[in-house]
Amino acid sequence: MKDTHLRLLALSLLTLSQCKKDDYNPQLPPETTTGAYTFGCKVDGQVFVPRDGRGKPGLDGVEYVKGTGRGGYYLNLGATDWHAVNGVALHTDSLLFETGKTYLFKPGKGHAQAIANYDNNNFDEFDTDSGQLVITRYDSIERILAGRFDFVATNRYTGKQLHVTDGRFDVVF
């Protein structure tokens, strides 16, 4: 009987020692152009990939539509890590993509914009900041949009900058 208790205690301790609170170690997704529905980048050198409230990978949503009455195409590509409540988003206003073309991040119509919400701070893209969006595939028939991006964004109140590098996405819109 004593031997059975010791075995149960040893088994319980072994089982408990295998529990880890947070083994989250995100990796950047590969650069693909197949509509794999992936998104990732580095934010100040740390890998960021979106995940839902259950910790599963996933984007907030993708929308690339022709505007009605205003002309042009509008992109909304939002990615949030709901565990850390951090996010990165790409937007366009009146911009039709072309495969192989590079778009600079600038405010206003006809440009790409990038924003980030990180560590409870909003970072907006301004004229003085740098960044670009490279479209590696735009296929209006298969509705696939893939690309790379990087930018520096500034918090308008504190002046703190956020460096987003090695960004990539591959989505179906």
Number of C-alpha atoms within 10 A of each C-alpha: 6 7 8 9 10 11 12 12 12 12 12 11 11 11 10 10 9 8 9 8 6 6 7 8 7 13 13 16 16 13 19 17 21 15 18 17 20 24 27 25 24 18 21 13 12 12 17 24 25 26 19 16 13 8 12 11 17 17 19 16 13 17 15 19 14 15 12 8 6 9 11 16 18 20 22 18 21 20 26 25 22 16 12 13 15 19 20 23 16 18 18 25 20 19 19 16 21 15 14 12 13 17 20 16 25 20 16 11 13 16 17 24 26 27 23 26 17 17 10 9 16 18 23 19 23 19 10 9 14 15 22 18 22 20 22 21 22 21 16 11 6 11 13 18 26 25 23 20 23 22 22 24 25 21 18 14 9 9 10 12 15 23 16 24 20 16 23 24 24 26 23 20 19
